[in-house]
Amino acid sequence: MSSEDGVGSSESDDGPPHQDAAFPAIDHKDFRAAIAHHYGIKIRKRPQIASPFEHFDTSDPKCTDPYQEDVVSLYEQNHPHCHFWHAIDNGEASEQARQYRCLARFCENQAKFSHYSRIFFVKEDEVPSEYDVKLMSKAYVKYELSIAPNIDVFGHHYDLPPPMIHTKDRVHIYNATFDFNPTIDCTYWLVAHRLEVPFPKMRAYFGSDGRYLAGNLIFPYFMIQFKDERADIAVAENQIALAAALTTYARFQLRCQQLACRDQYPLTPRDFTDIGIYAAVFDGSRVNLYEIQPIVLLENCNPKEDLAEFWGGCSVTHFCTHDLTSTESTLMVRRWFNEIHNWGLGPYSDGIALDVNKIMDQGGREESV
């Protein structure tokens, strides 16, 4: 997985900090300048990434079978009881592209485009019986979830990331306020029962810590937003960026808690590159994809000290756009969605299990002393 502008990056941004003024509204032209200065959230673009398999360092499960179950079955073998996968089927993709072209020809509004995009690209598993824990999917979809700091988000209590401005003196602005409550249209969360972790032990250990565990869910790995008819795409990106800052900071806190259990310094970018997540924003017949990574100031990095000293915010990096009126672009978006799910249910999930197990093992050793 690549992360050119994420871990270890701490470049400065121009423009005055808004120390005492209220933040502009989320659709205001000055909003990005404000969040960039106060919370270290960088919304960026990079050159288009052509292949999800190159990006994730995986192999293309080439589909030579004309039946759509071919690629789907390969993913399902790796992730049993998960059915989020998109068939790499030319006939099906061609029909979807035709429908997007019809919507464009009739000048349909954003609501109609969003309706079709939800049908085509947002997949979820059936809700299992509470007695079928072993048959649960590894992920669960939440719709229109409001993610905000210091309030109950279905059991989560997110900490507010430390505000900052990036100067050589690392001046933190703690009198800034975070008054936004971004609502994400669709969020894929990992199911804690399906981690390689004893769930009763995890619940006993982390149950009172609302930053990590909420019922049977633990962390999101994929956010999907549909552009509002009355706003431009920058507003949807702002919503993704704010939610990502909160969830990425919580994931960063868990990783730091695990790293603090070991005495191995200095830390390196490799200690943080597996905690990134992904987002998609649908805008009419186009879809934009983003990689979200923490920005870690490694020169100050000691997880046993104040996290504000080396949390540098997070980057939300746009890395490709595809027009769904094209059959080939539709197929490529299906490949990207498959590989993002494959990442979330694989390496990302494995990293969380590693952190949780090490933290619980260290806690058990300390209690026995």
C-alpha positions in Angstrom: 0.0 0.0 0.0 1.4 3.4 -0.9 1.3 6.5 1.3 3.4 9.2 -0.3 1.9 12.1 1.6 0.9 10.4 4.8 3.1 9.1 7.6 6.0 11.3 8.5 4.9 14.4 6.5 4.6 17.6 8.4 4.8 20.4 5.8 3.3 23.8 6.7 0.3 25.5 5.3 0.0 29.2 4.5 -2.7 31.4 5.9 -3.6 32.9 9.4 -4.9 30.6 12.2 -8.4 31.4 13.5 -7.5 31.3 17.2 -10.5 33.0 18.7 -13.1 33.2 15.9 -15.7 30.5 15.3 -15.1 28.1 12.5 -16.7 29.0 9.2 -19.5 26.7 8.1 -18.6 23.4 6.4 -19.6 24.7 3.0 -17.7 28.1 3.5 -14.8 28.9 1.2 -12.5 29.4 4.2 -13.4 26.1 5.9 -10.4 24.2 4.6 -8.0 26.8 5.7 -9.5 26.7 9.1 -9.3 23.0 9.6 -5.9 22.8 8.0 -4.5 25.2 10.6 -6.4 24.0 13.6 -6.5 20.2 13.2 -3.8 19.3 10.7 -6.3 17.8 8.2 -4.8 18.0 4.7 -7.1 17.5 1.7 -4.8 16.7 -1.3 -4.6 15.4 -4.8 -2.0 13.1 -6.2 -1.5 11.7 -9.7 -4.0 9.1 -10.7 -3.3 5.5 -9.5 -4.0 3.2 -12.4 -4.3 -0.2 -10.6 -5.6 -1.2 -7.2 -3.5 -4.3 -7.3 -0.3 -2.2 -7.7 -1.5 0.1 -4.9 -2.2 -2.7 -2.4 0.6 -5.0 -3.7 -1.9 -7.8 -4.5 -2.5 -10.0 -7.4 -5.2 -9.5 -10.0 -7.6 -12.4 -9.7 -8.0 -12.5 -13.5 -11.4 -13.7 -14.5 -11.3 -16.0 -17.5 -14.6 -17.6 -16.6 -17.6 -15.9 -18.3 -19.7 -16.4 -15.1 -19.6 -13.6 -12.6 -19.1 -15.9 -9.6 -15.5 -16.5 -10.6 -13.8 -13.5 -9.0 -16.5 -13.2 -6.3 -15.8 -16.8 -5.2 -12.1 -16.1 -4.9 -12.7 -13.2 -2.5 -15.2 -15.2 -0.5 -12.7 -18.0 0.0 -10.4 -15.6 1.7 -13.2 -13.9 3.7 -16.0 -16.4 4.5 -19.5 -15.1 5.2 -18.6 -11.7 3.5 -20.6 -10.9 0.4 -19.5 -7.3 -0.5 -17.7 -8.4 -3.7 -18.3 -7.1 -7.2 -18.2 -9.4 -10.2 -15.8 -8.4 -13.0 -18.4 -9.1 -15.6 -18.4 -7.1 -18.8 -22.1 -7.6 -19.6 -23.2 -6.4 -16.2 -20.8 -3.4 -16.2 -21.9 -2.4 -19.7 -25.5 -2.3 -18.6 -24.7 -0.2 -15.6 -22.7 2.2 -17.7 -25.6 2.4 -20.2 -28.0 3.4 -17.3 -25.6 6.1 -16.1 -25.5 7.5 -19.7 -29.3 7.5 -19.7 -29.4 9.4 -16.5 -26.9 12.0 -17.9 -28.9 12.3 -21.1 -32.1 13.1 -19.2 -30.2 15.6 -17.0 -31.2 13.8 -13.8 -30.5 15.3 -10.5 -28.0 14.1 -7.9 -30.6 12.2 -5.9 -31.4 10.0 -8.9 -27.7 9.3 -9.5 -27.1 8.6 -5.8 -30.0 6.1 -5.8 -28.5 4.1 -8.7 -25.0 4.3 -7.2 -26.3 2.9 -3.9 -27.9 0.0 -5.7 -24.8 -0.7 -7.9 -22.0 -0.2 -5.4 -23.1 -0.4 -1.8 -23.3 -4.1 -0.8 -24.0 -5.5 2.6 -24.6 -8.8 4.2 -27.9 -9.9 5.8 -28.1 -9.2 9.6 -27.4 -12.6 11.2 -29.1 -14.1 14.2 -27.4 -13.1 17.5 -26.8 -16.8 18.0 -24.9 -17.2 14.7 -21.7 -15.4 15.8 -19.5 -17.8 13.8 -21.5 -17.0 10.7 -21.3 -13.2 11.1 -19.7 -11.2 8.4 -16.4 -9.5 9.1 -18.0 -6.1 8.5 -21.2 -4.3 9.1 -22.6 -1.2 7.2 -23.9 1.9 9.0 -26.0 4.4 7.1 -26.2 8.2 7.7 -24.0 8.0 10.8 -23.1 11.2 12.5 -19.5 11.2 13.7 -18.6 13.9 16.2 -16.2 14.2 19.2 -17.1 13.8 22.8 -20.6 12.6 22.2 -22.1 9.1 22.1 -21.9 7.7 18.6 -23.8 4.4 19.0 -21.4 3.7 22.0 -18.3 5.4 20.6 -16.9 8.4 22.4 -14.3 9.9 20.1 -11.6 12.1 21.5 -11.0 15.4 19.8 -7.6 15.4 18.0 -5.3 18.0 19.4 -5.6 21.3 17.4 -2.4 22.7 16.0 -0.7 24.9 13.6 2.4 23.6 11.9 5.2 26.0 12.9 8.7 25.1 13.8 7.8 25.8 17.5 4.8 23.4 17.3 2.4 25.8 18.9 -0.9 24.1 19.8 -4.1 26.0 19.8 -6.3 24.4 22.4 -8.9 27.2 22.6 -10.3 26.2 19.1 -13.7 24.5 19.0 -14.9 21.5 16.9 -18.6 22.3 16.4 -19.2 20.1 13.4 -21.2 16.8 13.3 -20.4 15.3 9.8 -22.9 12.7 8.7 -21.4 10.0 6.5 -23.9 8.3 4.1 -22.4 4.8 4.3 -19.6 3.4 6.6 -18.2 -0.1 6.7 -17.2 -1.1 10.2 -15.2 -4.2 11.3 -17.1 -6.7 13.5 -15.2 -7.3 16.7 -16.5 -10.9 17.0 -14.7 -11.8 13.8 -11.2 -10.4 14.8 -8.6 -12.9 15.7 -9.1 -11.9 19.4 -11.1 -13.6 22.2 -14.1 -11.3 22.2 -15.2 -11.8 25.9 -11.7 -10.8 27.0 -11.6 -7.8 24.6 -15.0 -6.6 25.9 -13.9 -7.0 29.5 -10.6 -5.1 28.8 -11.9 -2.3 26.4 -15.6 -2.3 27.2 -15.5 1.0 29.2 -13.2 2.7 26.6 -15.6 4.2 24.0 -12.8 5.2 21.7 -12.4 1.7 20.3 -15.2 -0.7 21.0 -18.9 0.0 20.5 -21.1 -3.1 21.1 -19.9 -5.5 18.4 -18.1 -3.0 16.2 -14.6 -1.7 16.5 -13.3 0.6 13.6 -14.4 1.8 10.2 -12.3 1.1 7.1 -14.3 2.5 4.2 -16.6 5.6 4.0 -18.9 6.4 1.1 -20.4 9.8 0.6 -22.9 11.0 -2.0 -22.6 14.6 -3.0 -25.6 16.8 -2.1 -27.5 18.3 -4.9 -27.2 21.8 -3.4 -23.4 21.7 -2.7 -20.2 21.1 -4.6 -18.0 18.1 -4.2 -15.7 20.1 -1.8 -18.4 19.9 0.9 -18.6 16.1 0.6 -14.8 16.0 0.9 -15.0 18.2 4.0 -17.4 15.8 5.6 -15.2 12.8 4.9 -12.2 14.7 6.1 -13.7 15.6 9.5 -15.1 12.1 10.1 -11.7 10.6 9.0 -9.8 12.8 11.4 -11.8 11.5 14.4 -11.7 7.8 13.4 -8.1 7.9 12.3 -7.1 9.6 15.6 -8.8 6.8 17.5 -7.0 4.2 15.5 -3.8 6.0 16.0 -4.4 6.0 19.8 -4.8 2.2 19.8 -1.6 1.7 17.8 0.3 4.1 20.2 -1.1 2.2 23.2 0.3 -1.0 21.7 3.7 0.6 20.8 4.0 2.0 24.3 4.0 -1.7 25.5 7.4 -2.2 23.9 10.7 -0.5 24.4 11.9 -0.4 20.8 12.9 3.0 19.4 13.1 5.0 17.3 9.7 4.4 15.7 9.6 4.3 11.9 6.9 5.0 9.2 6.3 1.2 9.0 4.8 1.3 12.5 1.9 3.3 11.2 1.4 2.6 7.5 -1.2 -0.2 8.1 -3.7 2.0 9.8 -4.9 4.0 6.8 -8.5 3.8 5.6 -10.4 4.7 2.4 -13.3 6.8 1.2 -15.4 7.3 -2.0 -17.4 10.3 -3.0 -20.0 9.9 -5.7 -20.7 13.0 -7.8 -23.3 12.3 -10.5 -21.8 9.7 -12.8 -18.3 10.1 -11.4 -16.7 8.6 -8.4 -13.7 9.9 -6.6 -11.5 7.7 -4.3 -9.4 8.8 -1.4 -6.7 7.4 0.9 -6.7 8.6 4.5 -3.5 8.3 6.5 -2.3 9.7 9.8 0.5 12.3 9.7 3.1 11.3 12.3 5.9 13.6 13.3 8.5 11.0 13.9 11.1 13.4 15.3 8.9 13.8 18.3 7.5 10.2 18.4 7.4 8.6 21.8 4.1 6.8 22.4 4.6 7.0 26.2 4.4 10.8 26.1 1.6 13.2 25.1 0.2 12.1 21.8 -0.2 15.8 20.8 3.6 15.9 20.5 3.7 13.7 17.5 0.2 13.5 16.1 0.4 15.8 13.0 -3.2 15.4 11.8 -4.2 13.3 8.8 -4.1 13.4 5.1 -7.1 12.8 2.8 -5.6 12.2 -0.6 -7.6 12.0 -3.7 -5.9 9.5 -6.0 -8.3 8.7 -8.8 -11.6 9.6 -10.5 -13.7 7.3 -12.8 -16.6 8.1 -15.0 -19.2 5.4 -14.6 -20.7 6.0 -18.1 -17.8 4.0 -19.4 -17.8 0.2 -19.1 -14.1 0.0 -18.5 -14.3 2.6 -15.8 -17.2 0.8 -14.1 -15.1 -2.4 -14.1 -12.1 -0.5 -12.6 -14.3 0.9 -9.8 -15.5 -2.6 -9.1 -11.9 -3.7 -8.8 -11.1 -0.8 -6.5 -14.1 -1.5 -4.2 -13.1 -5.2 -4.1 -9.5 -4.4 -3.1 -10.5 -1.8 -0.5 -12.8 -4.4 1.1 -10.0 -7.0 0.8 -7.6 -4.5 2.5 -10.1 -3.7 5.3 -11.0 -7.3 6.1 -7.4 -8.4 5.7 -4.3 -6.3 6.6 -6.3 -3.5 8.4 -8.2 -6.0 10.5 -5.1 -8.0 11.2 -3.3 -4.9 12.5 -6.2 -4.1 14.9 -6.1 -7.7 16.2 -2.3 -7.4 16.7 -2.7 -4.2 18.7 -5.5 -5.5 20.8 -3.8 -8.8 21.6 -0.5 -7.1 22.5 -2.2 -4.6 24.8 -4.2 -7.2 26.6 -1.1 -9.5 27.0 0.9 -6.6 28.4 -2.0 -5.7 30.8 -2.2 -9.3 31.9 1.5 -9.4 32.7 1.3 -6.2 34.6 -1.6 -7.4 36.7 0.3 -10.6 37.6 3.4 -8.7 38.9 
